[in-house]
Amino acid sequence: MDPIVLAALISGVVCIIVGFVVGFFYRKKIGEREIGSAEMQAKRILEDGIKAAETKKKEALLEAKEEILKTKNEFELELKERRNELTRQERRTAAKEEALDKKTEALEKKDEALQKKLKEAEELNAEIEKLKAEQFETLQKVAGYTAEEAMQMLVDQLQDEIVHEKAKKIAEMEEQFKEEADEKAKDIIALAIQRCATDHASEITVSVVPLPSEEMKGRIIGREGRNIRTIETLTGVDLIIDDTPEAITVSSFDPVRREVARLAIEKLISDGRIHPTRIEEMVEKARREVDASIKQAGERATYDVGIHGLNPELVKLLGRLKYRTSYGQNVLAHSVEVALLSGIIADEMGVDSTVAKRAGLLHDIGKALTQEVEGSHVQLGVEVARKFKESKEIINAIEAHHGDVEAQSVTALIIQAADAISAARPGARRENLENYIKRLTKLEEIANEFEGVEKSYAIQAGREIRIMVKPDVVDDDHMTLIARDIVKKIENDLEYPGQIKVHIIRESRAIDYAK
């Protein structure tokens, strides 16, 4: 290698090394100067922070002292006020104690005065008792009565006064209750009757079948009476063929059998072929028609009343009532009328009208079975209602509608009223003359049983009884009590339609003769 180049190369390396060393020391010096500056700045910041902390500490101490001073002043002020209040309370307490002492002293003085007056009163009372005893002895001597006799006289007088007041009070209360109850009942019943006006038809136990000619009687009788025997055997009725022109009579206590026989005979007459086989066919056909009519009548009754959901067997039993009468009144028409009346009355009284109408429609359902099963129509109706799962309220209404058992609901009482209204309407029923006479006789007998009754007369077809009492035995006060007792006796012992007015008359007469 060329020495010049080598020298130049060495010289360059030396320069680089020298430059590096010089730069290193220069940077070191600059770094030391910067570190020193940073340390001085950090020391200054630290000193400033210490000074600020000291300042804050002094300010906090000052504020704390001020707060403590303020709290102390407030506490001293409140303590002063409480001391003042306590002082005032002590003054008031002392004043009250002083007043109480004065009152106690006054009460003691009054008590002393009262004790003195009480002692004087006792002495006076003893003197009065002594004077009373002396007067009592004097009174006994003057009046001629002992103490027991005088007491008995006073008791008798008091008893008479009590009877008078009792009769007067009962009369006033009865009059008031009657006025209010009669007014309300009249309004409800009048409204019910106005809104429910059904027709009444009387039926008997025979039906008359018209014939086209007299020759038809012989054909109905048949050879050796075989046709008439067949009809009577199949239908269970009696055919009465007499001298009545162009007519035969069908007689039976069962209206359904009578209706079947009537229809069958009419069909035989219309057909013209009358022999045992044809009779069997026509009787069966008539029986089906009557069953259909019964079903339709039951359905029509439920529709007219507005009752739904009845068991089909109950509907059929209702339909059978179409051919049943009671005192000449059609039972189905009566049941429908009772149902409608019950619904109207229930609406006016705020009771469930649906239940009332259902009970009214079913109240005589037992009459559909009375000709087939032993027992009263009430018992049979209750059994039927239980069999078909009717409610307890409806069963009780059926059982209580003639008063056999106690009514347990308002519905049962409504059914009783509606049943009486329907039965008592003019023309609704006819009464056997013998039963009518017995009822009037029994009514007079009930009145004559009471002490003091002189005569009694049943008038207005048994709707009123006039009773003459002995004036020397029954006074005016006892008349009210006797009237009430007679009413109760009639209600318990007698069956009657509608109501009976009990009219008591007491008459005093003085008779003398001028000579």
CORHUDA-V795377 format. One record per residue. N is the residue number from 1. PHI is phi in degrees with one decimal (NA if undefined). PSI is psi as a letter, one per 40 degrees, with the letter a starting at -180 (NA if undefined). BURIAL is I if it has 24 or more other C-alpha atoms within 12 Angstrom, else O. Layout:
n	phi	psi	burial
N	PHI	PSI	BURIAL
N	PHI	PSI	BURIAL
This chain:
n	phi	psi	burial
1	NA	i	O
2	-71.5	h	O
3	-60.3	d	O
4	-68.3	d	O
5	-65.8	d	O
6	-62.3	d	O
7	-64.7	d	O
8	-64.1	d	O
9	-64.5	d	O
10	-63.1	d	O
11	-61.4	d	O
12	-67.9	d	O
13	-64.5	d	O
14	-61.9	d	O
15	-64.2	d	O
16	-64.5	d	O
17	-64.1	d	O
18	-62.0	d	O
19	-63.9	d	O
20	-64.9	d	O
21	-64.9	d	O
22	-61.9	d	O
23	-64.0	d	O
24	-62.6	d	O
25	-68.0	d	O
26	-67.0	d	O
27	-63.6	d	O
28	-62.1	d	O
29	-65.6	d	O
30	-62.1	d	O
31	-62.1	d	O
32	-64.8	d	O
33	-66.4	d	O
34	-67.6	d	O
35	-62.9	d	O
36	-62.8	d	O
37	-63.7	d	O
38	-64.3	d	O
39	-65.4	d	O
40	-65.9	d	O
41	-65.5	d	O
42	-64.5	d	O
43	-65.8	d	O
44	-67.5	d	O
45	-62.5	d	O
46	-62.6	d	O
47	-65.3	d	O
48	-62.4	d	O
49	-62.9	d	O
50	-63.9	d	O
51	-63.1	d	O
52	-64.4	d	O
53	-64.5	d	O
54	-62.8	d	O
55	-62.2	d	O
56	-61.0	d	O
57	-62.2	d	O
58	-64.3	d	O
59	-62.8	d	O
60	-63.4	d	O
61	-62.8	d	O
62	-64.1	d	O
63	-64.7	d	O
64	-63.2	d	O
65	-62.9	d	O
66	-61.8	d	O
67	-64.3	d	O
68	-62.6	d	O
69	-64.8	d	O
70	-64.1	d	O
71	-61.9	d	O
72	-63.1	d	O
73	-63.8	d	O
74	-63.8	d	O
75	-62.8	d	O
76	-63.5	d	O
77	-64.9	d	O
78	-64.0	d	O
79	-62.6	d	O
80	-66.2	d	O
81	-63.8	d	O
82	-65.5	d	O
83	-62.5	d	O
84	-62.6	d	O
85	-63.1	d	O
86	-62.4	d	O
87	-63.2	d	O
88	-64.0	d	O
89	-61.3	d	O
90	-63.5	d	O
91	-64.7	d	O
92	-63.1	d	O
93	-60.9	d	O
94	-63.6	d	O
95	-65.5	d	O
96	-65.4	d	O
97	-62.7	d	O
98	-65.5	d	O
99	-65.9	d	O
100	-64.1	d	O
101	-62.0	d	O
102	-65.0	d	O
103	-65.5	d	O
104	-61.6	d	O
105	-64.2	d	O
106	-65.5	d	O
107	-63.7	d	O
108	-62.3	d	O
109	-64.3	d	O
110	-64.7	d	O
111	-62.3	d	O
112	-62.7	d	O
113	-65.4	d	O
114	-65.9	d	O
115	-61.1	d	O
116	-65.7	d	O
117	-66.8	d	O
118	-63.3	d	O
119	-62.9	d	O
120	-63.1	d	O
121	-65.5	d	O
122	-63.0	d	O
123	-62.8	d	O
124	-65.2	d	O
125	-64.3	d	O
126	-62.2	d	O
127	-65.0	d	O
128	-64.3	d	O
129	-61.8	d	O
130	-64.0	d	O
131	-64.1	d	O
132	-62.9	d	O
133	-63.0	d	O
134	-64.4	d	O
135	-66.0	d	O
136	-62.8	d	O
137	-63.2	d	O
138	-62.8	d	O
139	-63.6	d	O
140	-62.5	d	O
141	-65.4	d	O
142	-70.9	d	O
143	-77.1	d	O
144	77.9	e	O
145	-113.1	i	O
146	-81.1	i	O
147	-62.0	d	O
148	-64.8	d	O
149	-66.1	d	O
150	-64.9	d	O
151	-63.4	d	O
152	-63.6	d	O
153	-63.1	d	O
154	-64.3	d	O
155	-62.4	d	O
156	-62.5	d	O
157	-63.7	d	O
158	-65.2	d	O
159	-64.3	d	O
160	-61.1	d	O
161	-63.7	d	O
162	-64.7	d	O
163	-59.9	d	O
164	-61.3	d	O
165	-64.7	d	O
166	-63.0	d	O
167	-62.8	d	I
168	-63.5	d	O
169	-65.9	d	O
170	-60.7	d	I
171	-62.1	d	I
172	-63.3	d	O
173	-66.3	d	O
174	-61.6	d	O
175	-62.5	d	O
176	-64.6	d	O
177	-62.9	d	O
178	-63.2	d	O
179	-60.8	d	O
180	-67.4	d	O
181	-67.2	d	O
182	-63.1	d	O
183	-62.0	d	O
184	-66.4	d	O
185	-64.9	d	O
186	-61.4	d	O
187	-60.7	d	O
188	-66.8	d	I
189	-67.7	d	I
190	-61.4	d	O
191	-62.8	d	O
192	-64.3	d	I
193	-68.0	d	I
194	-62.9	d	O
195	-83.8	e	O
196	-130.1	h	I
197	-126.5	g	O
198	-93.8	i	I
199	-84.2	i	O
200	-118.8	h	I
201	-126.6	h	O
202	-91.7	h	O
203	-124.0	i	I
204	-122.5	a	I
205	-94.4	e	I
206	-130.2	i	I
207	-128.1	h	I
208	-104.2	h	I
209	-107.1	h	I
210	-71.6	i	I
211	-114.8	i	I
212	-70.5	d	O
213	-162.4	i	O
214	-68.5	d	O
215	-62.7	d	O
216	-67.7	d	I
217	-62.0	d	I
218	-65.2	d	O
219	-67.2	d	I
220	-69.1	d	I
221	-67.0	d	I
222	77.2	i	O
223	-64.4	h	O
224	56.0	f	O
225	74.3	e	O
226	-70.7	d	O
227	-67.4	d	I
228	-66.3	d	I
229	-64.6	d	I
230	-63.0	d	I
231	-62.4	d	I
232	-66.0	d	I
233	-68.6	d	O
234	-73.1	d	I
235	-102.1	d	I
236	75.0	f	I
237	-118.4	i	I
238	-110.0	h	I
239	-96.2	h	I
240	-108.2	h	I
241	-113.3	h	I
242	-124.8	a	O
243	-82.1	e	O
244	-61.1	h	O
245	-69.9	h	O
246	52.0	f	O
247	-162.1	i	I
248	-126.4	i	I
249	-112.3	h	I
250	-103.1	h	I
251	-119.3	h	I
252	-168.8	i	I
253	-74.1	e	O
254	-94.9	h	I
255	-65.9	d	I
256	-68.3	d	I
257	-60.9	d	I
258	-62.3	d	I
259	-68.0	d	I
260	-61.8	d	I
261	-64.4	d	I
262	-61.5	d	I
263	-62.4	d	I
264	-63.5	d	I
265	-65.2	d	I
266	-61.6	d	I
267	-67.5	d	I
268	-64.7	d	I
269	-63.9	d	I
270	-66.2	d	O
271	-75.0	d	O
272	89.6	d	O
273	-94.9	h	O
274	-120.5	h	I
275	-154.0	i	I
276	-54.4	d	I
277	-65.4	d	O
278	-65.3	d	I
279	-60.9	d	I
280	-59.0	d	I
281	-63.1	d	O
282	-68.4	d	I
283	-63.5	d	I
284	-64.1	d	I
285	-64.6	d	I
286	-64.7	d	I
287	-63.3	d	I
288	-64.8	d	O
289	-64.3	d	O
290	-66.0	d	I
291	-60.9	d	I
292	-64.1	d	O
293	-64.2	d	I
294	-62.4	d	I
295	-62.2	d	I
296	-63.0	d	I
297	-64.0	d	I
298	-64.6	d	I
299	-65.0	d	I
300	-63.7	d	O
301	-63.4	d	I
302	-64.7	d	I
303	-68.1	d	O
304	-62.4	d	I
305	-81.9	d	I
306	86.7	f	O
307	-106.4	h	I
308	-125.5	i	O
309	86.0	e	O
310	-73.8	i	I
311	-61.7	h	O
312	-54.9	d	O
313	-68.1	d	O
314	-64.7	d	I
315	-62.0	d	I
316	-64.8	d	I
317	-63.3	d	I
318	-60.7	d	I
319	-61.6	d	I
320	-63.7	d	I
321	-66.6	e	I
322	-61.1	d	I
323	-103.2	f	I
324	-122.4	h	I
325	-123.5	i	I
326	-137.3	h	I
327	53.4	f	I
328	84.3	e	O
329	-98.0	h	I
330	-64.1	h	I
331	-69.5	d	I
332	-65.5	d	I
333	-61.9	d	I
334	-62.6	d	I
335	-65.1	d	I
336	-62.6	d	I
337	-65.0	d	I
338	-61.8	d	I
339	-62.4	d	I
340	-66.1	d	I
341	-61.6	d	I
342	-62.9	d	I
343	-62.9	d	I
344	-67.1	d	I
345	-63.5	d	I
346	-62.2	d	I
347	-62.2	d	O
348	-66.9	d	O
349	-93.2	e	O
350	78.1	f	O
351	-103.6	i	O
352	-62.5	h	I
353	-72.5	d	I
354	-63.4	d	I
355	-64.9	d	I
356	-63.3	d	I
357	-66.1	d	I
358	-63.4	d	I
359	-65.5	d	I
360	-64.4	d	I
361	-67.9	d	I
362	-98.1	e	I
363	-64.7	d	I
364	-109.2	f	I
365	-62.1	d	I
366	-64.8	d	I
367	-68.2	e	I
368	-72.1	e	I
369	-118.7	e	I
370	-64.8	d	I
371	-88.4	e	O
372	-117.5	d	O
373	-124.2	i	O
374	-71.5	i	O
375	125.3	i	O
376	-72.4	i	O
377	-65.9	d	I
378	-68.4	d	I
379	-62.5	d	I
380	-64.9	d	I
381	-63.4	d	I
382	-63.7	d	I
383	-63.1	d	I
384	-64.3	d	I
385	-63.2	d	I
386	-67.2	d	O
387	-61.1	d	O
388	-99.5	f	O
389	61.4	f	O
390	-75.4	i	I
391	-70.0	i	O
392	-62.0	d	I
393	-63.6	d	I
394	-70.3	d	I
395	-61.6	d	I
396	-64.9	d	I
397	-63.7	d	I
398	-65.8	d	I
399	-72.2	d	I
400	-102.7	e	I
401	-72.2	e	I
402	-111.7	e	I
403	77.7	e	I
404	-67.4	d	O
405	-129.8	i	O
406	-76.2	h	O
407	-69.9	h	I
408	-107.5	e	O
409	-153.4	i	I
410	-64.2	d	I
411	-59.3	d	I
412	-62.2	d	I
413	-67.0	d	I
414	-63.5	d	I
415	-63.5	d	I
416	-59.0	d	I
417	-65.1	d	I
418	-64.3	d	I
419	-64.0	d	I
420	-66.3	d	I
421	-63.1	d	I
422	-64.3	d	I
423	-75.2	d	I
424	-93.2	e	I
425	-63.8	i	I
426	-56.2	h	O
427	83.5	e	O
428	-71.7	d	I
429	-136.7	i	I
430	-119.5	i	I
431	-112.1	h	O
432	-60.2	h	O
433	-59.4	d	O
434	-64.0	d	O
435	-64.0	d	O
436	-64.0	d	O
437	-64.9	d	O
438	-62.7	d	O
439	-64.7	d	I
440	-65.9	d	I
441	-63.5	d	O
442	-63.5	d	I
443	-61.9	d	I
444	-68.5	d	I
445	-63.0	d	I
446	-60.9	d	I
447	-67.2	d	I
448	-71.8	e	I
449	-69.1	d	O
450	-83.3	i	I
451	-68.0	h	I
452	95.0	e	I
453	-81.6	h	I
454	-92.9	d	I
455	-145.3	i	I
456	-144.8	i	I
457	-135.1	h	I
458	-86.7	h	I
459	-128.1	i	O
460	53.5	f	O
461	56.2	f	O
462	84.0	e	I
463	-85.4	e	O
464	-148.2	i	I
465	-128.9	h	I
466	-104.1	h	I
467	-120.7	h	I
468	-97.3	h	I
469	-109.6	i	I
470	-77.7	h	I
471	-65.6	d	O
472	-84.2	e	O
473	-105.3	d	O
474	-112.5	h	I
475	-92.7	a	I
476	-62.9	d	I
477	-69.8	d	I
478	-73.4	e	I
479	-60.2	d	I
480	-64.0	d	I
481	-66.9	d	I
482	-64.9	d	I
483	-59.9	d	I
484	-66.2	d	I
485	-65.3	d	O
486	-65.3	d	I
487	-60.2	d	I
488	-62.9	d	O
489	-64.3	d	I
490	-63.7	d	I
491	-62.7	d	O
492	-83.0	d	O
493	-106.4	e	O
494	-127.4	i	I
495	-104.1	h	O
496	-155.9	i	I
497	-82.7	i	I
498	67.4	b	O
499	-135.9	i	O
500	-121.8	h	I
501	-88.8	h	I
502	-100.3	h	I
503	-117.7	h	I
504	-102.4	h	I
505	-122.1	h	I
506	-119.2	h	I
507	-129.6	h	O
508	-106.5	h	O
509	-128.2	i	O
510	-120.7	h	O
511	-120.4	h	O
512	-148.2	i	O
513	-128.0	h	O
514	-91.0	h	O
515	-114.3	NA	O
